[in-house]
Amino acid sequence: MKTRKLGTTDLELTEIGFGSWAIGGGDWKFGWGHQDQRDAIDAIRVAVDLGINWIDTAAVYGGGRSEELVGQALRELGPARRPIIATKCGRVMRDPDTIDKILKRSSVIAECEGSLQRLGIDSIDLYQLHWPEPDEDIEEGWSALVELKRQGKVREIGVSNHNVDQMRRLQAIHPVASLQPPYSLIVPDVEREILPFCGANRIGVVVYSPMYKGLLTGQFTAQRAAALPPSDHRSRDIRFQPPQVDAHLGLVECLKPIAAKYGGTVGELAIAWVLRRPEVTSAIVGARSPAQISQTIQAANWQLDEESLRTIEQLRAGHAQALRISLQ
């Protein structure tokens, strides 16, 4: 699989990264329902076998459970095959239903130590502030990451879910290596200001949820959305509820002929669409089983032609109008 350089760093990331949010299981506020542990570990191993060279995780995913499973996969893969590891801090699970937003230095340092232990590694390749909350503490949290980098406990430091003004504030302290924002056919907000800013400032961009939590895979239905269990946070996501879910699934149906033109799925089309932007270094693609990652890996090889891109933009405009009408 092709790689792209992450901003000004020495990290070369494959165009698809393995996302481990969902393998944190369903026993917490933003869980995805029951997760078979062996399936999670095998999914990571298959991803590496298929050429993916980096894994995205976070301390809060399952209260450390995701990092533990990633750590087990790393032990099974062995040092010679160890992928690049990106994880995040700033969210601390007090209990399954309570996530504290903390960017104080002491908490960030403690979270890093916990992540290193769960992952079983000596240094984190990319360490990120998960959310800019509380906003007044982002400089303190960022300064702690700078300190960790100087100590060698992390190689590169970046942010997730930050806006342009917040990145400018942090840039005054230390260069921001990367940004991790949401980006998909139905959540394209970063195109207006954030992607141009990152491109101009050579900040790497690793986008998450390009298939919007499975909604854009081409395999989701309104019936499946309605049947999501309470342990799956998507059951509380407004985009998975009427009337929005109907508009989103309508877009998926319209995209199927374009995906078929490339011999693949709407999920692959959705990934290829975000990768078309030159500012994007890599797309984080979540998987809970080996089969899931195998179904999306080919998206990195797609090259969308101009006709397809124009048709997609027309469909997106129609989708936006349908969404506005449904919400009236």
Secondary structure, DSSP 8 states (H G I E B T S, - for coil): --EEE-TTSS-EEESEEEE-SGGG-SSSTT-BS---HHHHHHHHHHHHHTT--EEE--TTTTTTHHHHHHHHHHHHH-GGG--EEEEEESEEEEETTEEEE---HHHHHHHHHHHHHHHT-SSEEEEEES---SGGGHHHHHHHHHHHHHHTSEEEEEEES--HHHHHHHHTTS---EEE-B-BTTB-GGGTTHHHHHHHTT-EEEEB-TTGGGTTSS---HHHHHT--TTBGGGG-GGGSTTHHHHHHHHHHHHHHHHHHTTS-HHHHHHHHHHTSTTEEEEEEE-SSHHHHHHHGGGGG----HHHHHHHHHHHHHHHHHHHHHH-
